[in-house]
Amino acid sequence: MIRAVRGATTVEKNDAGEILSETRELLKEIVEANGIKPEDMVSILFSVTKDLDAAFPALAARQLGWTHVAMMCANEIDVPGSLEKCIRVMMHFITEKSNPDIRHIYRKGAAVLRPDWRGPERKAGEGLSGRENPREIINIAIDGPAGAGKSTVAKLLAKSLGIAYLDTGAMYRAVALKAMEQGIDTRDEALLAGLVKDIDLKVTYEDGKQRVFLDGRDVSSEIRSPEISMGASNVATVPAVRLKLTEIQREIALQNSVVLDGRDIGTFVLPNADLKIFLTASPEERARRRHKELLEKGIGVSFEEVKRDMENRDANDTGRKFRPLFKADDAVEIDNTNLTPEQTAEKIITMVKKLGLK
């Protein structure tokens, strides 16, 4: 049969030597991982992002002696916010292998493109908490509307399982904060695309507390105001922002066992997560929880204001054209209107154990 194998890698700069060297390494790893002989190769399609034009990557294959194979080079579609300086490969070859047996190779920064193809042999390295985790990597996705308790439950779950927690919503809040500080409208797609291109955004979870660093500054408290909440919902509708933050989130999940919560974790960020949860509650209960949280933080706001903000965020999240909030087909829905965060986390832990993930 003729099968196809995919691969991708990235380079630091638009340099002919680096492009050819990295492409050769990618090709060698692809053929070695799949036992491909040069005589069994049928064709190879290369594509590069628009920022790479110093060399044809097909030349790297010629340098390896593959002179009889049909090849073609092309430009990758220039999607705003997509991975830069990237070289992609699709090789067709004759084999007796079935599709599930094919090993696709993603090197360097390109690993974020297909975290679901990370391979069964990969083990967890040093987690976000800074400790060694000898277990295989597991990813748990929690999606749901604002105020459903996703972050609280995710923290409890991560602590109980001994893995890391990543609040993706905090990342969008940080983008909104940076935009507002620079006087950028949180709905201006063009300016936001430039804003996130080289954003320095880090999320840590230490001693039971999450900290968000924006350009080296701890903004953990600043990003929790109602104004930032609405701004976060706005920037989350911008494709370039979502693609950039997805790149960061996938890289973290690729290297660490994590619980991620947000709006599109199970549907887009980690479509192959080991367990997907869609967490929800009644609108009134969600507004009550958020109002209580804000008051405890010393933020004076009325229940009516919080409820209106919640309704606006729900409309934004479910109505946006790019990656809206919805329940993944394989997600387990939990309505926790009448459950405590601890009870909700326990239900999920029971699922984790039944699946043999822990």
PERAQUI-V982583 format. One record per backbone hydrogen bond with DSSP energy under -1.0 kcal/mol. CO is the residue of the C=O (numbers start at 0). NH is the residue of the N-H. If there is no record, write none. Layout:
co/nh
CO/NH
CO/NH
This chain:
co/nh
0/94
2/92
4/90
5/104
6/88
7/106
8/86
12/14
14/18
15/19
16/20
17/21
18/22
19/23
20/24
21/25
22/26
23/27
24/28
25/29
26/30
27/31
28/32
29/33
30/35
36/39
37/40
39/93
42/91
43/71
44/89
45/73
46/87
47/75
48/51
55/58
56/59
57/61
58/62
60/65
61/64
64/66
69/43
71/45
73/47
76/78
78/81
84/10
85/48
86/8
87/46
88/6
89/44
90/4
91/41
91/42
92/2
97/100
98/101
104/7
106/109
107/110
108/111
109/112
113/116
114/117
118/121
124/132
126/129
130/126
134/123
137/257
138/273
138/274
139/259
140/276
141/261
142/278
144/147
148/152
149/153
150/154
151/155
152/156
153/157
154/158
155/159
156/160
157/161
157/162
163/258
165/167
165/260
167/171
168/172
169/173
170/174
171/175
172/176
173/177
174/178
175/179
176/180
177/181
178/183
179/182
184/187
186/188
187/191
188/192
189/193
190/194
191/195
195/198
199/214
201/212
203/210
205/208
208/205
210/203
211/218
212/201
213/216
216/213
218/222
220/223
224/228
225/229
226/230
227/231
228/232
229/233
230/234
231/235
233/236
234/237
237/241
238/242
239/243
240/244
241/245
242/246
243/247
244/248
245/249
246/250
247/251
248/252
249/253
250/254
251/255
254/124
256/163
257/139
258/165
259/141
260/167
263/267
263/268
264/269
269/272
274/140
275/331
276/142
277/333
279/335
281/285
282/286
283/287
284/288
285/289
286/290
287/291
288/292
289/293
290/294
291/295
292/296
293/298
294/297
301/305
302/306
303/307
304/308
305/309
306/310
307/311
308/312
309/313
310/314
311/315
312/316
313/317
314/318
315/319
316/324
327/330
331/277
333/279
335/338
339/343
340/344
341/345
342/346
343/347
344/348
345/349
346/350
347/351
348/352
349/353
350/354
351/356
